[in-house]
Amino acid sequence: MTTSNHDDALRAEAVDRMRERRFGMFIHWGLYTAAARNEWMRHRERTPDAEYQQYLEHFEPDLFDPAEWAGLAADAGMKYVVVTTKHHEGFCLWETEQDTDFSVASTPWKHDLIGPITDAFRARGLGVGMYHSLIDWHHPQFPIDGLHPLRDDEAARAEVRDMAEYRRYLHAQVAELLTRYGPVEQLFFDFSYAGHVHEGTPVWGGKGPQDWGSEELLATVRSLQPGILVNDRLGIPGDYVTPEQYQPAEPPTRDGVPVLWEACQTINGSWGYDRDNTTAKSPDLLLRMLVDTVAKDGNLLLNVGPTARGELDPVAADTLRTIGQWMARHGRAIHGAGPSAYTPPPDCRYTQRGNRLYLHLFAWPFEAVHLPGLAGRVEYAQLLHDASEIPMEVLSTDAESHMTSAAGIGHDTLTLELPVRRPDVAIPVIELFLREDG
């Protein structure tokens, strides 16, 4: 596949835009929210089509308010959204023109959901991305495999199914989405699984790029929206990589070269609404994950799972509000920031934006923090949340000071004199203004 210089320039702009934003909202929504037992419940419970149909017949999100979702995202400091258009269950959140009765048009709600979501987020100045599952457990031509809910149904396994027909359906639906809803900045496909091991068990009949027609599908995507960024889950190289539910120890690379990346994380371990899940991460922990990601030149895509009535559950909403309180005062250490060449002290992270270096203190030290390599390079230091000055001192091992007995302080070390009392914020941040000639 060849691309024009113009298309390459559009994608380069998209890469810069993604790195500028750094923090986004992932939305997982579908019929599984009615079961309220996680988006993989149909796989785990081996639910047959006839039983799953009850969720289609009762899906009526009467409290759906995408403007409220967009407001929570914007107030939390998020700059873009990625919304599920179809998850593995096969349910389409838009009124697709393809031959299926498994869309929002067949529910009591009847109306398109993707259009109002994309409109609401754009109205708040947020970018729009889409998630689309390559897998489809409802489509009659999708071959049954080791992940399919009907994998133990001998009659279903004996059916002759046509992957080429499903592939046509898949490509047509992606084309629909990319021509109906305006500019889509990211496309998150999920997922290729040839040779995959799921929860410790090898998956038989797993599918890969030849099954999806990944090269042709990517070419269609590029032709419809040349500036779009596509993830790495088609089974062929994409524009960015997507570590899921873990924080990389080091920035991801491909053939030794750093790559654009986006960590996708849940609040409570479940992507879809899970009523009885009580394992929510604290806002402080999620903020540390965000800072750690940006310090490694990545983005964080934090998931919420609306209920079947269309509301964000209270824990997710409260978490976003708490994150927003920190982001309101510390957002410039995240948005447009990235890694620094300087090495931070223990229990700290650096992010940097131009000549401003941000020291994120995961642990609050007593009286002082020592910054190797920064002597003579900083013109001013302040706590970011209230812009209060932090005194600085350049110390060497022979200086007559009560602070120089600390091991490892050399002539290139800058010492910041801290108040004994830790600031009342989730993560204290010190903004260091670097000298232009430093």
C-alpha positions in Angstrom: 0.0 0.0 0.0 1.4 3.4 -1.0 0.5 6.8 0.5 1.0 10.3 -0.8 3.1 12.9 0.9 -0.1 14.7 1.8 -1.5 11.7 3.6 1.8 11.2 5.4 1.7 14.8 6.5 -1.9 14.4 7.8 -0.8 11.4 9.9 2.2 13.2 11.2 -0.2 16.0 12.4 -2.4 13.3 14.0 0.6 11.9 15.9 1.5 15.3 17.2 -2.1 15.9 18.2 -2.3 12.6 20.1 0.9 13.3 22.0 -0.5 16.8 22.9 -3.7 15.4 24.3 -2.2 12.5 26.4 -5.4 11.6 28.3 -8.6 10.1 26.9 -11.9 8.4 27.8 -12.7 4.9 26.6 -16.4 3.9 26.6 -17.5 0.3 26.5 -21.2 0.0 26.0 -23.4 -2.7 24.6 -26.1 -5.2 25.5 -23.9 -6.9 28.1 -24.6 -3.9 30.3 -28.0 -5.3 30.9 -26.5 -8.5 32.3 -24.1 -6.3 34.3 -21.6 -9.1 34.5 -18.7 -7.8 32.4 -18.5 -7.6 28.6 -17.1 -11.1 28.3 -20.1 -12.7 30.1 -21.5 -14.3 27.0 -18.1 -16.1 26.4 -17.7 -17.1 30.0 -21.3 -18.3 30.5 -21.6 -19.9 27.0 -24.9 -18.0 26.4 -26.9 -19.2 23.4 -28.4 -16.7 20.9 -31.9 -17.3 22.1 -31.1 -16.5 25.7 -29.0 -13.4 24.8 -31.9 -12.1 22.7 -33.6 -10.9 25.9 -31.0 -8.1 26.3 -31.8 -6.8 22.8 -35.5 -6.8 23.5 -35.1 -4.8 26.8 -32.3 -2.4 26.0 -33.8 1.1 26.5 -31.2 3.6 27.8 -33.7 6.3 28.7 -31.2 8.2 30.9 -28.6 8.5 28.1 -27.1 11.9 28.2 -24.0 12.1 26.1 -23.5 15.8 26.9 -23.1 14.8 30.6 -20.5 12.1 29.6 -18.6 14.7 27.5 -18.7 17.2 30.4 -17.3 14.6 32.9 -14.5 13.8 30.4 -13.6 17.4 29.7 -13.7 18.4 33.4 -11.4 15.4 34.2 -8.8 16.8 31.7 -9.5 14.2 29.0 -9.0 15.5 25.5 -10.5 12.7 23.4 -12.9 9.8 23.4 -12.8 6.3 21.9 -16.3 4.7 21.9 -17.3 1.1 21.1 -19.3 0.9 18.0 -19.5 -2.9 18.2 -18.0 -5.3 20.7 -17.4 -9.0 20.4 -21.1 -9.7 21.1 -21.9 -8.2 17.6 -24.4 -5.6 18.7 -24.2 -2.4 16.7 -24.7 0.9 18.5 -25.7 2.6 15.3 -28.4 1.9 12.7 -26.2 -0.1 10.2 -27.3 -0.5 6.6 -25.9 -4.1 6.6 -28.1 -7.1 6.8 -28.5 -7.7 10.6 -31.2 -7.4 13.1 -28.7 -7.0 15.9 -28.4 -3.3 16.1 -29.9 -0.4 18.2 -32.6 -0.1 15.6 -34.1 -3.4 16.8 -34.3 -2.4 20.5 -37.0 -0.5 22.3 -34.7 2.6 22.1 -34.5 2.3 18.3 -32.3 5.4 17.8 -28.7 5.8 16.8 -26.3 6.1 19.8 -23.0 6.8 18.0 -24.1 10.1 16.4 -25.2 11.8 19.6 -22.0 10.6 21.4 -19.7 12.0 18.7 -21.6 15.2 18.4 -21.6 15.8 22.2 -17.8 15.2 22.6 -17.0 17.4 19.6 -19.2 20.1 21.1 -16.8 20.1 24.1 -13.8 20.3 21.9 -12.8 16.7 22.4 -11.4 14.5 19.6 -13.4 11.4 18.5 -12.1 7.9 18.0 -13.9 4.6 17.5 -13.4 1.0 18.8 -14.7 -1.7 16.5 -14.5 -5.5 17.2 -13.2 -7.7 14.5 -14.9 -10.6 16.3 -18.7 -11.1 16.1 -20.4 -13.8 18.2 -23.8 -13.1 16.7 -23.2 -13.0 12.9 -24.3 -16.3 11.4 -21.3 -16.5 9.1 -18.6 -15.9 11.7 -16.9 -19.3 12.2 -17.1 -20.7 15.7 -13.8 -21.0 17.5 -12.4 -21.4 21.0 -13.5 -18.0 22.1 -17.1 -18.2 20.7 -19.9 -18.7 23.3 -21.2 -21.7 21.2 -17.8 -23.5 21.2 -19.2 -26.5 23.1 -22.4 -26.7 21.0 -21.8 -29.6 18.7 -24.7 -28.7 16.3 -23.4 -25.1 16.0 -19.9 -26.3 15.4 -21.1 -28.6 12.6 -22.5 -25.6 10.7 -20.7 -24.5 7.5 -19.9 -20.8 7.9 -18.4 -18.5 5.3 -15.7 -16.3 6.6 -15.5 -14.4 3.3 -19.1 -13.3 3.8 -18.4 -12.1 7.3 -15.3 -10.3 6.1 -17.5 -8.4 3.5 -19.8 -7.4 6.4 -16.9 -6.3 8.6 -15.4 -4.1 5.8 -18.8 -2.6 4.9 -19.5 -1.7 8.5 -16.1 0.0 9.0 -16.7 2.0 5.8 -20.1 3.0 7.1 -18.7 4.4 10.3 -15.9 6.3 8.5 -18.3 8.0 6.1 -21.3 8.7 8.4 -19.8 10.4 11.5 -17.3 13.0 10.4 -13.6 13.0 11.2 -12.5 9.9 13.2 -9.1 10.5 14.7 -8.3 7.0 16.0 -9.6 3.6 15.0 -9.1 0.9 17.7 -9.6 -2.6 16.2 -9.9 -5.5 18.6 -8.4 -8.1 18.0 -6.4 -10.7 16.1 -5.9 -14.0 18.0 -4.3 -16.7 15.8 -2.2 -18.8 18.2 -3.7 -16.9 21.1 -3.8 -18.3 24.7 -6.8 -17.0 26.6 -6.8 -17.3 30.4 -4.2 -20.1 30.2 -5.9 -22.1 27.4 -4.8 -22.2 23.7 -7.6 -20.9 21.5 -8.5 -23.3 18.6 -9.6 -21.7 15.4 -8.1 -18.4 16.2 -8.3 -15.7 13.5 -5.6 -13.4 12.1 -4.9 -10.9 9.4 -5.8 -13.1 6.5 -9.2 -13.9 8.0 -10.0 -10.2 8.5 -8.5 -9.1 5.2 -6.4 -6.7 7.3 -4.3 -5.2 4.5 -7.4 -4.5 2.4 -9.3 -3.2 5.4 -6.5 -0.8 6.3 -6.3 0.4 2.8 -10.1 1.2 2.9 -9.6 3.0 6.2 -6.7 5.1 4.8 -8.6 5.9 1.6 -11.7 7.2 3.5 -9.9 9.1 6.3 -6.2 9.6 5.3 -5.3 11.3 8.6 -6.6 8.6 10.9 -4.4 6.6 13.3 -5.0 2.9 13.5 -3.9 0.7 16.3 -1.9 -2.5 16.2 -4.5 -5.2 16.6 -5.3 -6.1 13.0 -2.3 -8.5 13.1 -0.3 -6.1 10.9 1.8 -3.1 12.0 -0.3 -0.1 13.0 0.3 3.5 13.9 0.4 3.0 17.6 0.6 0.1 20.1 -1.9 -0.6 22.9 -0.7 -2.2 26.1 -3.8 -3.3 28.0 -4.3 -3.4 31.8 -0.6 -3.0 32.6 2.0 -0.3 32.8 5.1 -0.9 30.7 8.3 -0.8 32.7 9.9 1.0 29.7 8.5 2.8 26.7 7.4 0.3 24.1 9.6 -0.1 21.0 9.5 -1.9 17.6 12.8 -3.2 16.4 14.5 -1.1 19.0 12.8 2.1 17.9 10.4 3.9 20.3 6.8 3.8 19.0 3.6 5.8 19.6 1.6 4.1 22.3 -1.5 4.3 24.4 -2.1 2.3 27.6 -5.8 1.3 28.0 -6.9 0.8 31.6 -10.1 0.2 33.5 -11.2 1.8 36.7 -12.3 -1.5 38.2 -10.9 -4.3 36.0 -14.0 -4.6 33.9 -14.5 -2.8 30.6 -18.3 -3.2 30.5 -20.6 -2.3 33.4 -20.2 -4.8 36.2 -22.7 -4.1 38.9 -21.0 -6.2 41.7 -17.4 -5.3 41.0 -15.9 -3.5 44.0 -12.2 -3.4 42.9 -12.1 0.1 41.8 -8.7 1.7 41.6 -8.3 4.9 43.7 -8.1 8.2 41.8 -4.6 8.7 43.3 -3.4 5.4 41.7 -5.0 6.3 38.4 -3.2 9.7 38.4 0.1 8.0 39.1 -0.5 5.7 36.2 -1.3 8.8 34.0 1.9 10.5 35.1 4.0 7.4 34.6 2.6 6.9 31.1 3.3 10.5 30.1 6.8 10.3 31.6 7.3 7.4 29.1 5.9 9.3 26.2 2.6 7.5 26.1 -1.1 8.3 26.4 -3.6 6.9 28.9 -7.1 5.8 27.7 -9.2 5.4 30.8 -12.4 3.3 30.5 -15.9 3.8 31.8 -18.8 1.4 31.3 -22.2 3.0 31.2 -25.2 1.2 32.6 -28.0 -0.2 30.5 -30.0 3.0 31.2 -27.2 5.1 29.9 -25.6 6.5 33.0 -22.1 6.3 34.2 -22.0 4.4 37.5 -21.4 6.6 40.6 -17.9 5.2 41.3 -16.7 6.0 37.8 -18.3 9.5 37.8 -16.8 10.3 41.3 -13.4 9.0 40.2 -13.5 11.3 37.1 -14.5 14.3 39.3 -11.6 13.7 41.7 -9.1 13.3 38.8 -10.5 16.5 37.4 -9.7 18.4 40.6 -6.0 17.5 40.3 -5.9 18.1 36.5 -7.5 21.5 36.9 -4.3 22.7 38.6 -1.7 20.3 37.1 -2.9 19.8 33.5 0.0 21.6 32.0 2.3 19.0 33.4 0.3 16.4 31.3 -1.1 18.0 28.2 1.6 18.6 25.6 4.2 17.2 28.0 6.4 14.2 27.5 9.5 12.5 28.7 12.6 14.3 29.9 16.3 13.4 29.4 16.9 14.1 33.1 16.8 11.3 35.6 14.3 11.9 38.5 15.0 11.0 42.1 13.5 7.8 43.6 9.7 7.8 43.9 9.4 10.6 41.4 8.7 11.1 37.7 9.7 13.9 35.3 7.5 15.2 32.5 8.7 18.1 30.4 7.1 20.6 28.1 9.5 23.0 26.3 11.7 24.7 29.0 9.4 23.6 31.8 10.3 20.5 33.7 7.8 19.0 36.1 8.8 17.0 39.1 6.0 14.7 40.2 6.6 13.6 43.8 4.9 10.2 44.4 6.4 10.2 47.9 6.9 13.4 49.9 10.5 13.8 51.2 11.5 15.5 54.4 12.8 19.0 54.0 14.6 18.6 50.7 14.7 16.8 47.4 18.0 16.5 45.4 18.0 16.7 41.6 21.2 15.4 39.9 22.3 17.1 36.8 20.2 20.3 37.3 22.7 22.6 39.1 22.9 25.8 37.1 20.1 24.8 34.8 17.0 26.0 36.7 16.1 29.7 37.0 13.0 29.3 39.1 11.0 26.6 41.0 7.4 26.6 42.3 4.7 24.3 43.4 2.4 24.0 40.5 -0.9 23.8 42.3 -0.6 27.3 43.9 2.5 28.8 42.2 4.3 29.2 45.5 8.1 29.5 45.3 10.3 26.6 46.2 13.8 27.8 47.4 16.8 26.3 45.5 20.3 25.7 46.6 23.3 24.2 44.7 25.2 22.1 47.1 28.5 20.2 46.9 29.8 17.5 49.2 32.1 20.0 50.9 29.5 22.7 51.5 28.8 23.6 55.1 25.1 22.7 55.3 23.1 20.3 57.3 21.7 18.9 54.1 25.0 17.9 52.5 25.5 14.8 54.6 23.1 13.0 52.3 24.9 10.5 50.2 25.4 11.1 46.5 25.2 14.9 46.4 27.6 16.2 43.8 28.6 19.4 42.3 25.9 19.1 39.6 23.0 18.5 42.1 20.3 21.1 42.6 18.5 20.9 46.0 15.0 22.1 46.5 14.0 23.1 50.0 10.5 21.7 50.7 8.0 22.6 53.4 7.6 19.9 56.0 3.9 19.6 55.4 2.9 17.8 52.2 0.6 19.8 50.0 -3.0 18.6 50.1 -3.1 17.4 46.5 -3.1 13.8 45.1 0.4 14.2 43.6 2.5 17.3 44.4 4.2 18.7 41.4 7.1 21.2 41.3 7.4 23.2 38.1 11.0 24.0 37.2 11.8 26.7 34.7 14.9 25.7 32.8 17.4 28.3 31.6 17.4 28.7 27.9 21.2 28.4 27.9 21.2 25.6 30.5 
